[in-house]
Amino acid sequence: MKSGMQGKKWMQGVRETCAVGVAVFVVLGGFHGCAREEGKRGFVTLQDSTFMVNGRPFFPMAINYIAAVRAIGDSLWIGPSVNYATFDPNASSHARQLALLHADMELIKEMGFNTVRIVGFSEQAFERDSLFFAARNIVGSDTLIQLEKPGSYDRYLDAVSEMLDAVRAAGLRAILLTQVRAYRTIDDDHFARIADRFVNDTVILAYDLFNEPLYFDRPERPKYEARTILEHWRELVDAHAPNQLYTLGLTGIRETFEFDPNMLLVDFISYHPYEYEPDQVRNELRWYHNTIDVPWIIGETAIPADNDSVPYAEQRAFAEKTLLQSRACGAIGYSWWQYQDVKWGRFHADYMGVLNRDSVTRTASGALVNGTVKPVAEAIKKFDPWADPGECVCLPNYLNYSNGQVSKITGRLIDTDGKPITEGTIIAWTEEWNASYHTTSRADGRFELRAPVFLYHWMASATRHDMERGDCPPPAFTRVADGIPAFELGDIVLERLGFAE
């Protein structure tokens, strides 16, 4: 096993530098190595690719929870997302919303989670002349809060403090998504204000500085620029949040082309694999196991279930299988997306919650929460992260999830010395860029990317290597023995990046 259960090669040497009572920060292989344990009591730390609290191992079993900034006049607070169904939807008061937040956190703990990843309370900040938040007011419409107005930041940070108190009261830890965008000094300052205020708060496990750069960071960046951005963020966190850990949310394999996971200056990576093709999540977990040298968790995953078109039992089975595969492949934490079903108008997103929107649930303290817990919560509660999870399974469709039969592109990835590159990533799109598929290279560097459509544009890269791209017009495809139109790209040479060492 490459990571997690048996530790990591990257921690060899780091352990030798850690000394009780001495602050040591080591950058080894491109990311943060270790931090002082003296004075860290109560905080979550990383040792030998395992989260630790007060000398005991800790496996984050997390749920993603959407919070919302609320405002009435000069009163500012944070409550449950407006997308969640609350027991008393007409109660917009500060006190009522805070009570609902506490009830949600209590239920999260009772369902078997020990950590909550909170999104929505910070990353919707945007810039006009200064920093604003879109907040929901008493009549249910949005209002803009200018944080730099006198007193606004104090009220906002007090609201964050109340939110963290709800997490603490339930006995949970928090991962906070703060969404610091590249080259935005105003975002740096916003993060610094939050981190400075809560620098000594042990309830914060980590800050997640940016969510899914593949989708939300534009324009396209070369790897050296992504590395430079992460170097700046590392300095930002070290300066303002030295007691908490630092992560980045990556969609999965496809981030390799820009935000190369083995080149990021983070404490751990949070991966977000989803089931767009058959068994895609378990297959991606296998790739992380084979390829990634940085500690990692599952930061988001789920399948939808409404107990009609998709039975609840299928959602629970997905959780059971991916929990085992995650741990077997080296994950040091697991997080489900998300807390409750929503009404965004897309089935895939609407029914991923652990809680549906039917009836009500009463917590142990007697608080009422709108919704009924789905059976997937049983998989979370029963999972033992310290039991032997078995092997990191390599499924039959590991190289081509959907095994498309319409077209394929083939070739070989090699380095500048002519040696094959294993587990390199190849992605291709249709001519209109409206559908894409990916695969990885075998031990001999060869790859075969199959698709249920005709492929046209392609890109190839590998961790710690540069990227090549090109086109393969369908008229140039030839039919081979299996009858599938194919385009042979030949040897694709990827240069190893010097700054990746």
FENWO-V347447 format. One record per backbone hydrogen bond with DSSP energy under -1.0 kcal/mol. CO is the residue of the C=O (numbers start at 1). NH is the residue of the N-H. E is the energy in kcal/mol with one decimal. If there is no record, write none. Layout:
((CO:NH:E) (CO:NH:E))
This chain:
((3:5:-1.6) (8:11:-1.2) (9:12:-1.6) (11:15:-1.9) (14:17:-1.3) (19:22:-2.0) (26:33:-3.6) (31:28:-1.9) (37:40:-2.4) (40:43:-2.3) (45:52:-2.6) (47:50:-1.1) (50:47:-2.7) (51:58:-2.8) (52:45:-2.7) (53:56:-1.6) (56:53:-2.8) (60:334:-2.7) (61:114:-2.2) (61:115:-1.6) (62:336:-2.4) (63:117:-2.5) (64:339:-1.7) (65:119:-2.4) (66:81:-1.7) (68:79:-2.5) (69:136:-2.1) (70:77:-2.2) (72:75:-2.5) (75:72:-2.1) (77:70:-3.5) (79:68:-2.6) (81:84:-1.4) (88:91:-2.1) (90:92:-1.1) (93:97:-2.5) (94:98:-2.3) (95:99:-2.0) (96:100:-2.1) (97:101:-2.1) (98:102:-2.3) (99:103:-2.2) (100:104:-2.4) (101:105:-2.3) (102:106:-2.4) (103:107:-2.3) (104:108:-2.4) (105:109:-2.1) (106:110:-2.1) (107:111:-1.9) (108:113:-1.7) (109:112:-1.5) (114:173:-1.7) (115:63:-1.3) (116:175:-2.1) (117:65:-2.9) (118:177:-2.2) (119:67:-3.2) (122:125:-1.6) (126:132:-2.2) (130:128:-2.1) (131:147:-1.8) (132:126:-1.5) (133:145:-2.7) (135:143:-3.2) (136:71:-2.1) (137:140:-1.7) (141:137:-2.8) (143:135:-3.3) (145:133:-1.6) (146:149:-1.5) (149:152:-2.1) (151:155:-2.0) (152:156:-2.6) (153:157:-3.0) (154:158:-2.1) (155:159:-1.8) (156:160:-2.2) (157:161:-2.1) (158:162:-2.2) (159:163:-2.2) (160:164:-2.5) (161:165:-2.1) (162:166:-1.6) (163:167:-1.6) (164:168:-2.7) (165:169:-2.7) (166:170:-1.2) (167:172:-2.2) (168:171:-1.6) (173:116:-2.6) (174:205:-2.8) (174:206:-1.2) (175:118:-2.5) (176:208:-3.0) (181:184:-1.3) (184:188:-2.0) (185:189:-2.5) (186:190:-1.7) (187:191:-2.6) (188:192:-2.5) (189:193:-2.1) (190:194:-1.9) (191:195:-3.2) (192:196:-2.8) (193:197:-1.7) (194:198:-1.8) (198:201:-1.9) (201:204:-1.2) (203:174:-2.8) (205:245:-2.0) (206:176:-2.2) (207:247:-2.6) (208:178:-2.2) (209:180:-4.0) (210:249:-2.0) (212:215:-1.5) (212:216:-2.5) (213:217:-1.9) (222:226:-1.9) (223:227:-2.5) (224:228:-1.9) (225:229:-2.4) (226:230:-2.2) (227:231:-2.1) (228:232:-1.9) (229:233:-2.3) (230:234:-2.4) (231:235:-1.9) (232:236:-2.2) (233:237:-2.6) (234:238:-2.5) (235:239:-1.9) (236:240:-1.7) (237:241:-3.5) (245:207:-2.3) (246:267:-2.1) (246:268:-1.3) (247:209:-1.8) (248:270:-2.4) (249:212:-1.8) (250:272:-2.2) (252:255:-1.8) (253:256:-1.9) (255:258:-1.8) (258:260:-1.7) (260:263:-2.2) (264:266:-2.0) (269:297:-2.7) (270:250:-2.7) (271:299:-2.7) (271:300:-1.6) (274:276:-1.5) (277:280:-2.0) (279:283:-1.9) (280:284:-2.7) (281:285:-2.4) (282:286:-1.5) (283:287:-1.6) (284:288:-2.3) (285:289:-2.2) (286:290:-2.0) (287:291:-1.7) (288:292:-2.5) (295:269:-2.5) (296:332:-2.5) (297:271:-2.7) (301:337:-2.3) (310:307:-2.5) (311:315:-1.2) (312:316:-2.4) (313:317:-2.4) (314:318:-2.1) (315:319:-2.0) (316:320:-2.5) (317:321:-2.6) (318:322:-2.6) (319:323:-2.4) (320:324:-1.8) (321:325:-2.4) (322:326:-2.6) (323:327:-2.2) (324:328:-2.7) (325:329:-2.1) (326:331:-3.0) (327:330:-1.1) (333:298:-2.0) (334:62:-3.2) (336:64:-2.4) (338:354:-1.3) (339:355:-1.6) (346:350:-2.6) (347:351:-1.4) (350:342:-1.6) (351:305:-2.5) (354:374:-3.2) (355:341:-2.6) (359:371:-2.1) (361:369:-2.9) (363:366:-1.6) (367:363:-2.8) (369:361:-3.2) (372:356:-2.6) (374:377:-1.8) (375:378:-1.6) (376:380:-1.3) (377:381:-2.5) (378:382:-2.2) (384:387:-1.4) (391:393:-1.2) (395:398:-1.8) (407:451:-2.2) (408:487:-1.6) (409:449:-2.9) (410:489:-3.4) (411:447:-2.2) (412:492:-3.4) (413:421:-2.3) (414:494:-2.7) (415:418:-2.1) (419:415:-2.5) (424:441:-1.5) (425:461:-2.3) (426:439:-2.3) (427:459:-2.4) (428:437:-2.1) (429:456:-3.3) (429:457:-1.2) (430:433:-1.6) (435:430:-1.8) (437:428:-2.5) (439:426:-2.5) (441:423:-2.5) (442:445:-2.0) (445:413:-2.7) (446:442:-2.9) (447:411:-1.5) (449:409:-1.9) (451:406:-1.7) (451:407:-1.7) (456:472:-3.0) (457:429:-2.4) (458:470:-2.1) (459:427:-2.4) (460:468:-2.5) (461:425:-3.1) (462:465:-2.3) (464:497:-2.4) (468:460:-2.9) (470:458:-2.8) (473:476:-2.2) (474:477:-2.1) (478:486:-3.8) (480:483:-2.2) (485:408:-1.7) (486:478:-3.1) (487:410:-2.5) (490:412:-2.4) (492:414:-2.4) (495:466:-2.3) (497:500:-1.5) (498:501:-1.3))
